[in-house]
């Protein structure tokens, strides 16, 4: 399966949000920075074109979920028209591929629809957020602005799960502006030498852990039963008795 192209060139080291995609199917919107801009509220159109372009590269739409009433593959058969639970997945750098794969696991295995967003710089998203906060503080009677994160994610539904191959403190930089439950996954701990697959499993940022984190967030909100999370942990053979990665 081929994924739509996300942005142009190599992502910045700390990663920013670029427009997303969902496990329920491919979006009709091209996966480019302009697609992210169209995805967000029209209120941003008042900003200079150069500013809109910079902001759209920070958080953009990568792949959108297929209609939740369709289902996909054999697991979608006989499910009727019931609305599937919805989550938003944010992936930074090379972990974006794991996040895309996690969206497929959620759809095929658990009938959960996931929109995927590519982050190219959490730092720039934070700068945008605090800039908006400053503007609103100094112009209390003017129309209050929204950060780029709020504009992009405010029109979506479901908890937000973000994963990066940097420490989760980087992922937490945008927590103030995420409009709903936010789960941050990162590689906290000491440097290690191993294969990428083993390291992502060790630091719990691979597709299996992203999927489980999304299911747990849904369970915490009462959208699904906690037993489903336990089933996912067992299905994906996730070790639950390992020490914290940052203490191992």
N, C-alpha and C positions, 0 to 999 in steps of 0.2 A: 504494500500500500504506500502511495506517495503522499507526502504532506505538502500543503500549500507553502509557498515561500513566505517567510516572515521578515519584513524589513529588508534593508540592503546592507551588505557588508557584515563584518563580524561584530557581535554585540560588545558593548563596553564592559570593562571588567566587573563593575558593580551591578550592572544590569538595570533598565527602566521599563515600565509597562508598555508593550506594543499590542495592538488589537488582537482579540482572541478567537477561539473556535470551540465548537461544542461536539460532544460525543454523539449527540442524537442525529448528526448528519452534517454535511458540508454546507457552509453558509453561501448564499448567493453573492455576498459582499467579498470582493477581492481582499486577500490577506496582505494589505499594504498599510503604510502609515496613513494614507488618505482614507482607507476603509475605517480605520479607528476614529478618525476625525468625524466621519459621517455617522459613526455609531454613537458618538457622544451628543449631548444636547446642543441645539442650535445657538444657545446663548453665547457659546464660545466664538461665534462667527464675528463678534465685534472686535476680537483681538487681531493684531497685525498678522498678515499671512506668515511672516517668518516665525513669529511666536507660536502660531498654531502648529506649524510644521515641526518645530522643536518639541512641543508638548506631545504631539501625536506619536512621535518616535519613542517617547518614554513609556507610554502604555498603549499598546495596540492589540487589536483583535486578531488572534491566530487561527482559530477554527471554532465554528459554532455547532451547537448540538443539533441533531436531527429532531424533527417534530416528535415530542415525547409520546404521541399517540400512535406512532408508526411501529416502534420496536425495530430490532434489526437481528438478522440471523434466526436461529431456532429459538433463542430465548425470548424473542419478541412475539412468538406465536401464541395466540389465545389470551393475550393480556388485556384485550378490550381497549377501551378509550380512556382508561384512567390516567390522569396526569402523573407523569413520573417526577420523583423528587429532583430538585435542581441544585447544582453547586457551581461555583466559579473557581477555576484553577489557574493560578499564576505561576509561570515558569521562567526562570532566569538563566541565561547562558545555555550551557550544554544540558542542564537539567530540564530544559523545555521539552526535549524528546521523551524523557521519562514521564513528564506531566501529560503529554499527548497520549502516551501509552496507558497511563493511569485512567484517562478519560475513557479509553476503550474498555478497560477492565470494569469500570463502573457501569458502563452501558451493557456490555455483554453478560456480565456475571450478576449484576444487582439491579438492573433496570433504572439506573440513575443517570440523568442527563447532565452533562458537564460542558460549560463554555470554557475555552482555554485562552488565556491571555499571555502574551510574551512581554517580559519585563527587560528593558535594556539598561535602566539605571534607577535603582531605588533612591540614590542620592539626589538625582535631579528631580524625582517626584517629590521628595521631601522639601527641596528648595521651593518648588512650585507651591506646595502646601503652606509652608510658613510665609511665603510671599502673599498668598491669598489671605491668610490670617492677619497679616500686618495691614493690608489694604482695608479689610473689613473693620479692623480696630480703629484705624485713623479716619475712616469715612462711615461712621455709624448710621447716618441717615440716608446714605446712598444705597443703590441696589447692591445687595451683598453677593459677592462672587463665590463660586465653588471651585475647589481644587480640581485638577485633572482627574485624580483618582475618583473623587466624588461624582464627577460628570460621567465617567465611563462606567463605574460600577453601580451608580445610583439607579440606573434604569434596568438593572438585572435583579435576579432573585436567588436566594439560597446563600449558605455560608461561603466564605472565601478561604481557600487554602493556597498558600504560596510556598514554593520550594526553590532553593538555590544551593549551589555548591560553595557558597560563602557562609560565614557564621550567621545564625539566625538573628543576631542583633541588626544585621544589615536589612534583612527582610522586615524587621520590626520598624524600620524607619518610616513606613507609611501607615502604621496602625491607627494614628489619630484620624485619618481621613477615610478609612475603610468603613462603609456605612453599616456593616453587620458583623456577625461573629467572624473572627479572623484567626486562622491557625497558621503559624510560621514554622517552616522546617528548614534546617540548615546544618552545616557541618561543624558544629561545636566540638572541640576536642583537640588532641595533639596530632601533629603531622604523622602520617603513616605511609608505608609503601606496600601497594598491592594492586590488583587489577581494578579498573574502574568499577566493574560490576560488584566486586567484593567491598570496595570502599563505600559505594553508594548504599549498599546493604548495611554496612557497619554504622554509617552515620544516619541511616534511616531516611534517605531522601530518594530512594528508587521508586519505581512505579507502584510496587506493592504497598509501600508505606504511605505514599501519597493517597492511594485509593482508600486505605484504612483510615487515614486522617480525615478524609472527606466523609466517610461513612460515620465516623465517631462524631463529627460536627453535626451531621444530620440527626443522629441519635440524641445528642445533647439538646437539640432544639425540639425534640419530640416528633420529628418527621418520620423516622423509622424506628424500629425496635432495636434495642441494644444487642439483642441476640444475633442480629445480622452482622454487627461488627465482630462479634466473637466467631461467627462462621467464616468471615473473611480472614481473620487472623489464622484460623486453622487451615483454611483452603490454601493460603499463600505461604504456609509453613514459616510464620514469623515467630522468632524466639522471643518469648515474653519475660524470661528470667535472666536475660543478659544485663550487665551493668550499664549505667548511663554511658553513652559514647564519650562524653567529656570527662569521664572518670576512669575510663578503661586504659 
